[in-house]
């Protein structure tokens, strides 16, 4: 979830945000602590008919078409400032582990990795897309897809397409609202609200040569009052060209026709993957109160959709969809992250088609197990009565710890904060949910952020990684740990790691590096089989994060939003592409200065 801001009416926004921050903790977290049940087998429910095909759009034509006029009139305020949403985590009172004291070291004799990159979407571009009929938002939610010598990046409420040298392939960035055929987030001439789609994700499927983009939104009235309604939007390219025509689909996620009686909900933190037969979208569902505010955690869910229906239209206007509700009964049923499969690394056709997922344990602040999930018989998505099977297995791992502090950044020029008389913000470090997963050539990788202590008891944030060997044999599912480790640097914090490896187990882990001596910077480590190399700063930041979300005048508490996730993918040549957030000294808006950086790492 992210925060939204308009232009100049800080007083009104501050009043709204203070009211939001005064909400009871019960609205930000689910009620109670789950029983420590073991995850097992889960049943799905056919909800075909909820996903509806809409008119197609051509993205290049959108980028070249005139846009509606913008106006500075009215307050730039989104009616629904969204809090960070999580299930409950109980403080276990345990002492945190010590972070490695030295920077992550490269293996002896390892060559320096070859990489280059370019600045991707910026806050300025996202805010001014669709002729400025957008909201200011942070943090950046990073979607990245690569294939056929092109890069598609979707961040918050805009997307763009580049070649591998970073040359923009569209006349301008395209707002997600116009891409999905929606009215603008706000019409700045009339101050009427449309639909503000966000949390975007993107993927290129080399098997079908198709590009996929998804995002979600809560609906509201034209005057901006939030409704008890939500939607998930999905775009599928009709050709191998990401600048061409897309089929658009809309899923009514308000109730999902599920018997859980949880009431209206939103599909937070969506992520997806594809196999030979289907697309698999993982979401976290939180309730919506009658006043439009968000309530406690309901459950996680996995949506399995026929890929053939999406691409070929064989499902007509209603592609086949199976929804797996995952009630929060063991603590593993939150952010059940789907595993991305790179070109040549799969898909796994055994057991009628298999898609893997990974989740962490959200029970106490100190944990040491992960759950691996196997969705099998995915080929049944192409039948009249899909019959998929979902089961989970728990694996013991190294410890990981819930971040309870904030990341300090280097002092520097921060014009928004200085105009308010405020010091440099700290950065939100997120939580320890799984924030990336990759299945490649029989190995399942995952990453998360963890809090550890340096000498003197100073909290630092590290990136933990894990690799497993999952085995599915009919009804039997197990997994063994292949390798695990911690990427850390003394005096710095590593935030929101994402991993991708190619079919030869070569790739990288990308993250933001920030600390008392570092502005927020785009950094990574190379991965070669089970060896992780030294930290490389791909693009150093030039100034502190200076976005509105951390300042008290906008309802903040001195901690700016950051993340919520980075991204990594592999192209058809086995090259690793990664993207994350950093802060350069380039053109910005008054209210935020985040940018994204796209990295090309040679295998």
C-alpha positions in Angstrom: 0.0 0.0 0.0 1.2 3.5 -0.6 0.4 7.1 0.3 -1.1 9.6 -2.2 -0.8 13.4 -2.3 -2.0 16.2 -4.5 -0.3 19.6 -4.9 -0.5 22.4 -2.4 -3.2 22.0 0.1 -1.0 20.6 2.9 -3.3 21.8 5.7 -6.3 19.7 4.5 -4.1 16.7 3.9 -2.4 17.0 7.3 -5.8 17.0 9.0 -6.8 13.9 7.0 -3.6 12.0 7.7 -3.6 12.8 11.4 -7.1 11.4 11.6 -5.8 8.3 9.7 -2.9 7.8 12.0 -5.2 8.1 15.0 -7.1 5.0 13.8 -6.8 2.0 16.2 -4.1 -0.5 15.5 -6.8 -3.1 14.9 -7.4 -1.4 11.5 -3.8 -1.9 10.5 -3.5 -5.5 11.7 -5.8 -8.5 11.9 -7.3 -9.5 15.2 -5.7 -12.0 17.5 -2.9 -14.5 17.0 -3.5 -17.5 14.8 -3.3 -21.0 16.2 -0.1 -22.7 15.2 -1.6 -25.1 12.8 0.5 -26.7 10.1 -0.2 -25.7 6.5 -1.6 -28.6 4.5 -3.9 -29.0 1.5 -6.1 -26.2 0.3 -9.2 -26.3 -1.8 -10.0 -23.9 -4.7 -13.4 -22.6 -5.9 -14.3 -21.9 -9.5 -15.2 -18.2 -9.9 -15.3 -18.1 -13.7 -17.5 -15.2 -14.7 -15.9 -12.7 -12.3 -13.1 -12.0 -14.7 -14.6 -10.0 -17.6 -13.0 -9.0 -20.9 -13.1 -5.3 -21.7 -12.3 -3.4 -24.9 -8.7 -3.7 -26.2 -6.2 -0.8 -26.2 -3.1 0.1 -28.2 -0.4 1.5 -25.9 1.5 3.3 -28.7 -1.7 5.0 -29.8 -2.4 6.0 -26.3 1.0 7.6 -25.9 0.6 9.5 -29.1 -3.0 10.7 -28.5 -3.8 14.1 -27.1 -4.6 14.0 -23.3 -7.2 15.9 -21.4 -6.2 19.3 -20.1 -4.8 19.6 -16.6 -5.4 22.4 -14.1 -3.8 23.3 -10.8 -7.2 24.2 -9.4 -8.3 22.3 -6.3 -6.5 20.4 -3.6 -4.4 17.5 -4.7 -5.6 15.0 -2.1 -6.5 11.4 -2.5 -9.5 10.5 -0.3 -8.0 7.3 0.9 -4.5 7.5 2.4 -3.6 3.8 2.6 -1.8 2.5 5.7 0.7 -0.4 5.7 -1.3 -3.6 5.9 -0.1 -6.7 7.7 -1.4 -9.5 9.8 -0.4 -9.6 13.5 3.1 -10.3 14.6 3.8 -11.0 18.3 7.0 -9.7 19.9 8.9 -12.9 21.0 11.3 -11.0 23.1 14.3 -12.9 21.6 17.7 -11.2 21.1 18.4 -10.4 17.4 21.2 -12.1 15.5 24.4 -10.1 14.8 24.8 -8.9 11.2 28.0 -9.8 9.4 30.4 -7.1 10.3 32.2 -6.8 6.9 30.7 -6.1 3.6 29.6 -9.1 1.6 32.8 -10.4 0.1 33.3 -11.8 -3.4 34.6 -15.3 -3.8 38.3 -15.6 -4.3 39.3 -15.0 -7.9 35.8 -14.0 -8.9 35.7 -11.5 -11.8 34.1 -8.1 -11.4 30.6 -8.4 -12.8 29.8 -6.6 -16.0 26.8 -4.3 -15.7 25.2 -1.1 -16.9 21.9 0.7 -16.4 19.7 3.6 -16.9 17.2 5.7 -14.9 13.7 4.4 -15.4 10.4 6.0 -14.3 10.6 8.9 -11.9 8.1 10.4 -9.6 8.0 13.5 -11.9 7.0 11.3 -14.8 4.5 9.3 -12.8 2.9 12.4 -11.4 2.7 14.2 -14.8 1.5 11.3 -16.9 -1.9 11.8 -18.6 -1.2 15.6 -18.6 -0.9 15.7 -14.9 -4.3 14.2 -14.0 -2.5 12.0 -11.5 -1.7 12.0 -7.8 1.7 12.1 -6.1 2.5 8.7 -4.7 5.2 6.9 -2.8 6.7 4.5 -2.4 7.4 3.2 -5.9 6.0 -0.3 -6.5 8.3 -1.8 -9.1 7.0 -3.9 -12.0 9.6 -5.1 -14.6 9.3 -7.3 -17.7 12.0 -8.0 -20.3 12.1 -9.8 -23.6 12.8 -9.4 -27.3 15.3 -6.6 -26.7 12.8 -4.5 -24.8 12.1 -3.5 -21.2 8.6 -2.7 -19.9 8.6 -0.9 -16.5 5.4 -0.2 -14.5 5.8 1.9 -11.4 2.9 3.1 -9.2 0.4 4.6 -11.7 2.4 4.8 -14.9 4.4 2.6 -17.3 7.0 3.0 -20.0 8.8 0.9 -22.6 12.6 1.1 -23.3 15.1 -0.6 -25.5 18.1 -2.2 -23.8 20.1 1.1 -23.9 17.3 2.9 -22.0 15.9 4.7 -25.0 12.2 5.3 -24.5 10.0 3.6 -27.1 6.8 5.5 -26.4 6.2 9.2 -27.0 5.5 9.6 -23.3 4.9 7.5 -20.2 1.3 6.1 -20.1 -0.9 6.4 -17.0 -2.2 3.1 -15.8 -5.7 4.6 -15.7 -5.7 5.3 -19.5 -4.0 1.9 -20.2 -6.8 0.0 -18.5 -9.5 2.2 -20.1 -10.3 4.1 -16.9 -11.0 7.8 -16.2 -8.1 9.7 -14.9 -7.3 9.4 -11.2 -8.3 13.0 -10.8 -9.5 15.5 -13.4 -7.7 18.6 -12.4 -10.1 20.9 -14.3 -13.3 19.6 -12.5 -11.6 18.0 -9.5 -13.7 14.9 -10.2 -12.1 11.5 -9.2 -11.8 8.5 -11.5 -10.1 5.2 -10.7 -6.5 5.3 -9.4 -4.9 2.0 -10.3 -1.7 1.1 -8.5 0.6 -1.7 -7.1 1.5 -2.7 -10.7 3.4 -5.8 -11.7 4.6 -6.9 -15.2 5.9 -10.0 -16.8 7.0 -11.3 -20.2 6.2 -14.9 -21.1 8.8 -16.2 -23.6 6.8 -19.3 -24.3 3.8 -17.4 -25.7 5.7 -14.1 -26.5 3.1 -12.2 -24.6 3.4 -9.3 -22.1 1.3 -9.1 -18.9 0.6 -6.1 -16.7 -1.7 -6.1 -13.6 -2.8 -3.5 -11.0 -5.7 -3.0 -8.6 -7.8 -0.1 -7.3 -10.5 0.7 -4.8 -13.4 2.4 -6.4 -14.8 5.8 -5.3 -17.5 8.3 -6.1 -16.8 11.2 -8.5 -16.3 13.4 -5.5 -13.6 11.1 -4.0 -15.6 9.2 -1.4 -14.1 5.7 -1.2 -16.5 2.8 -1.8 -16.7 -0.8 -0.6 -15.7 -1.9 -4.0 -12.4 -3.1 -5.5 -11.1 -4.3 -8.8 -8.1 -6.1 -10.2 -7.1 -5.0 -13.7 -5.1 -7.3 -16.1 -3.7 -6.5 -19.6 -2.4 -9.2 -22.0 -0.6 -8.2 -25.2 -2.0 -9.6 -28.4 1.5 -9.8 -30.0 5.1 -10.0 -29.0 5.4 -6.1 -29.1 4.9 -4.4 -25.7 4.0 -1.2 -27.4 1.2 -2.8 -29.4 -2.4 -3.8 -28.6 -3.5 -5.4 -25.3 -6.6 -7.3 -24.3 -7.9 -5.8 -21.0 -9.7 -7.8 -18.3 -11.3 -6.7 -15.0 -11.9 -8.9 -12.0 -14.4 -7.8 -9.4 -12.4 -8.6 -6.2 -14.9 -7.0 -3.8 -16.3 -10.3 -2.5 -14.9 -12.9 -4.9 -18.1 -14.9 -4.3 -16.3 -16.7 -1.5 -18.1 -18.3 1.5 -15.7 -16.8 4.0 -18.3 -14.1 4.9 -15.4 -11.7 5.3 -17.3 -9.0 3.5 -16.0 -6.4 1.0 -12.2 -6.6 0.6 -9.2 -5.2 -1.4 -6.6 -7.3 -3.2 -3.4 -5.8 -1.7 0.2 -6.6 -2.8 -0.7 -8.5 -6.0 2.1 -10.5 -7.7 1.9 -13.1 -10.5 3.7 -15.7 -12.4 2.9 -18.0 -15.4 3.5 -21.6 -16.3 2.6 -23.6 -19.4 -1.1 -23.5 -18.6 -2.0 -20.6 -16.4 -1.4 -17.3 -14.8 -1.2 -17.3 -10.9 -1.9 -14.1 -9.0 -1.3 -13.9 -5.2 -3.0 -11.3 -3.1 -3.6 -10.3 0.5 -7.2 -9.5 1.3 -8.1 -6.8 3.8 -11.7 -5.7 4.6 -13.3 -2.4 3.6 -15.4 -0.6 6.2 -18.7 1.2 5.2 -16.8 4.5 5.3 -14.3 3.1 2.7 -11.4 2.8 5.2 -9.5 -0.5 5.4 -10.2 -3.1 8.1 -8.3 -6.2 9.4 -6.7 -8.9 7.4 -9.2 -11.5 6.0 -6.9 -14.0 4.2 -4.4 -14.5 1.4 -5.7 -15.8 -1.9 -4.3 -17.3 -5.1 -6.1 -16.8 -8.4 -5.4 -19.4 -11.1 -6.4 -18.2 -14.6 -6.3 -20.1 -17.8 -3.4 -18.6 -19.9 -4.9 -20.0 -23.1 -8.2 -18.2 -22.3 -6.4 -14.9 -21.8 -4.3 -15.1 -24.9 -6.6 -16.8 -27.4 -9.9 -15.8 -26.1 -11.0 -19.4 -25.9 -12.9 -18.6 -22.7 -14.9 -16.0 -24.5 -15.7 -13.0 -22.3 -15.1 -15.0 -19.2 -11.7 -16.7 -18.8 -11.7 -19.6 -16.5 -10.6 -18.6 -12.9 -10.1 -20.7 -9.8 -9.7 -18.9 -6.4 -7.9 -20.5 -3.5 -8.7 -18.7 -0.2 -5.9 -19.2 2.4 -7.3 -18.4 5.9 -4.7 -17.2 8.3 -4.5 -20.4 10.4 -0.8 -21.2 10.5 0.8 -17.8 10.1 2.2 -18.8 6.6 -0.9 -17.6 4.8 0.3 -14.0 4.0 2.1 -12.8 0.9 2.3 -16.3 -0.7 4.7 -15.1 -3.4 4.5 -16.9 -6.8 7.8 -18.0 -8.3 8.9 -16.4 -11.6 10.3 -18.9 -14.1 12.9 -17.5 -16.5 13.4 -18.5 -20.1 14.9 -22.0 -20.3 14.4 -22.6 -16.5 11.0 -24.3 -16.9 8.0 -24.5 -16.7 7.6 -27.7 -14.7 5.2 -30.0 -16.6 5.3 -32.8 -14.0 2.1 -33.6 -12.0 0.0 -32.1 -14.7 1.8 -28.8 -14.5 3.2 -27.3 -11.3 3.6 -23.7 -10.0 5.5 -22.9 -6.8 5.1 -20.2 -4.2 7.0 -19.2 -1.0 5.8 -17.5 2.2 7.4 -16.5 5.5 6.0 -17.1 9.0 4.0 -14.1 10.4 3.6 -15.1 14.0 6.5 -13.7 16.1 9.2 -11.1 15.4 11.8 -13.8 15.3 11.2 -16.7 12.9 13.2 -19.5 11.3 10.9 -21.4 8.9 9.5 -20.8 5.4 6.6 -22.4 3.6 6.9 -23.7 0.1 3.7 -24.2 -1.9 3.0 -26.4 -4.9 -0.1 -25.9 -7.1 -0.4 -29.0 -9.3 -2.6 -30.2 -12.2 -2.6 -26.7 -13.7 -3.4 -28.2 -17.1 -6.9 -28.7 -15.9 -7.4 -24.9 -16.3 -8.0 -25.7 -19.9 -10.9 -28.0 -19.1 -14.6 -27.2 -18.3 -14.1 -28.2 -14.7 -10.6 -27.2 -13.4 -9.3 -29.5 -10.7 -6.1 -28.0 -9.2 -4.4 -29.1 -6.0 -2.6 -26.8 -3.6 -0.4 -28.0 -0.7 2.4 -26.6 1.4 5.5 -27.9 3.1 7.5 -26.1 5.9 11.3 -26.0 5.8 13.6 -25.0 8.7 15.9 -22.1 7.7 18.3 -19.5 9.2 16.6 -17.0 11.5 15.0 -13.9 10.2 13.7 -10.9 12.2 10.9 -8.5 11.8 12.1 -4.9 11.2 11.0 -2.7 14.1 13.2 0.3 13.4 13.6 2.6 10.5 16.6 3.1 8.1 18.8 6.1 8.7 20.0 7.9 5.5 22.8 10.3 4.9 22.2 14.0 5.7 21.9 16.3 2.8 19.8 18.8 0.8 16.1 18.1 1.2 14.2 21.2 0.0 10.7 20.0 0.9 11.8 19.1 4.5 13.8 22.3 4.8 10.8 24.4 3.7 8.9 22.8 6.6 11.7 23.1 9.1 12.0 19.3 9.3 15.2 17.1 9.5 16.1 14.5 7.0 13.6 11.6 7.1 14.3 8.0 7.9 13.1 5.2 5.5 10.5 2.6 6.1 12.2 -0.8 6.1 9.1 -2.9 5.4 8.6 -6.2 7.1 9.9 -9.8 6.6 7.4 -11.0 4.0 8.9 -12.8 1.0 9.5 -10.0 -1.6 10.7 -12.2 -4.5 10.8 -15.8 -5.7 12.3 -17.5 -8.7 12.0 -21.2 -9.9 14.7 -22.1 -12.3 16.0 -25.5 -13.4 14.7 -27.3 -10.4 15.8 -24.8 -7.8 13.4 -22.4 -5.9 14.9 -19.1 -4.7 13.4 -16.5 -2.4 14.4 -13.2 -0.6 13.3 -11.1 2.3 14.4 -8.2 4.5 15.5 -8.9 8.0 16.6 -6.7 11.0 19.9 -7.6 12.7 22.3 -5.8 15.1 25.7 -4.4 14.5 28.4 -3.9 17.1 27.0 -1.6 19.7 23.5 -2.8 19.2 22.7 -0.6 16.3 19.9 -2.1 14.2 20.7 -2.7 10.5 18.6 -4.2 7.7 20.0 -7.1 5.7 18.8 -9.1 2.7 18.4 -12.8 3.3 18.2 -15.3 0.5 17.3 -19.0 0.4 17.4 -21.7 -2.2 15.4 -25.0 -2.1 15.0 -28.2 -4.0 11.2 -28.8 -4.1 10.0 -32.4 -4.9 6.4 -33.1 -6.0 5.4 -36.8 -6.4 1.7 -37.1 -6.7 0.1 -36.2 -3.4 3.6 -36.0 -1.7 5.3 -32.7 -1.6 8.6 -31.9 0.2 11.5 -29.6 -0.1 15.1 -29.4 1.1 17.3 -26.4 1.7 20.1 -26.1 -0.9 21.7 -22.9 0.4 21.0 -19.7 2.3 22.8 -16.6 3.4 22.8 -13.0 4.4 23.9 -10.0 2.3 25.0 -7.2 4.6 27.2 -4.2 4.7 28.5 -2.6 7.9 27.0 0.9 8.4 24.4 0.5 5.7 20.9 -0.9 5.2 19.8 -3.1 2.4 16.1 -2.8 1.6 13.6 -4.8 -0.5 15.7 -7.4 -2.2 14.6 -9.1 -5.4 16.2 -12.1 -7.0 16.3 -13.7 -10.5 18.6 -16.4 -11.8 18.7 -17.9 -15.3 18.6 -21.6 -16.3 22.3 -21.9 -15.4 21.7 -20.5 -11.9 23.4 -17.2 -12.7 21.7 -13.9 -11.8 21.6 -11.3 -9.1 19.9 -9.9 -6.0 19.0 -6.2 -6.2 18.1 -3.8 -3.4 18.4 -0.2 -2.2 21.5 0.5 -0.2 21.2 3.4 2.3 22.8 4.5 5.5 24.4 7.3 7.5 27.1 7.5 4.9 25.0 6.7 1.8 22.1 8.3 0.1 19.5 5.8 -1.2 21.4 3.9 -4.0 20.6 1.1 -6.4 22.8 -1.9 -5.6 23.1 -5.6 -6.2 25.1 -8.8 -5.7 25.8 -11.3 -8.4 24.7 -14.9 -7.9 26.5 -17.9 -9.5 25.0 -21.2 -8.4 25.3 -21.2 -4.6 27.9 -18.4 -4.5 26.9 -14.8 -3.9 29.4 -12.1 -4.8 30.3 -8.7 -3.4 28.0 -5.7 -3.2 28.0 -3.5 -6.3 26.6 0.0 -6.3 25.0 0.3 -9.8 23.9 3.9 -9.3 24.8 5.9 -6.2 22.2 8.3 -4.9 23.0 12.0 -4.8 20.6 13.3 -2.1 18.3 12.1 0.7 14.8 10.8 0.1 12.6 13.9 0.5 9.1 12.7 -0.1 6.0 14.0 1.6 5.1 10.7 3.4 7.5 11.1 6.3 6.9 14.7 7.3 4.5 15.6 10.2 2.9 18.4 8.1 1.6 15.7 5.9 0.7 13.3 8.7 4.0 11.5 8.8 6.1 10.5 11.8 9.6 11.2 10.4 9.7 7.9 8.5 9.1 8.0 4.7 7.6 5.2 2.7 10.1 3.2 0.7 9.8 0.1 -1.5 7.3 -1.7 -1.4 9.2 -4.0 -3.7 12.0 -4.2 -6.2 12.0 -6.4 -9.3 14.2 -8.8 -11.3 13.8 -10.8 -14.5 15.8 -12.7 -17.1 15.6 -12.1 -20.8 15.8 -14.7 -23.6 19.6 -14.4 -23.8 20.0 -15.3 -20.1 20.8 -11.7 -19.1 19.6 -10.5 -15.7 17.6 -7.3 -15.4 16.9 -5.7 -12.1 15.2 -2.5 -10.9 14.9 -0.7 -7.6 14.5 2.8 -6.1 17.2 5.5 -5.6 17.4 9.3 -5.3 19.5 11.2 -7.9 19.8 14.9 -8.3 17.5 15.4 -11.3 14.2 17.1 -12.0 11.6 16.4 -9.3 8.2 17.5 -8.1 7.8 19.6 -5.0 6.4 16.7 -3.0 8.7 13.7 -3.9 12.1 12.9 -5.5 12.2 9.1 -5.9 13.4 7.6 -9.1 14.0 4.0 -10.3 17.1 2.5 -11.8 17.2 -0.4 -14.3 20.3 -2.6 -14.2 21.5 -5.0 -16.9 23.8 -7.7 -15.5 25.7 -9.9 -18.0 25.6 -13.6 -17.2 
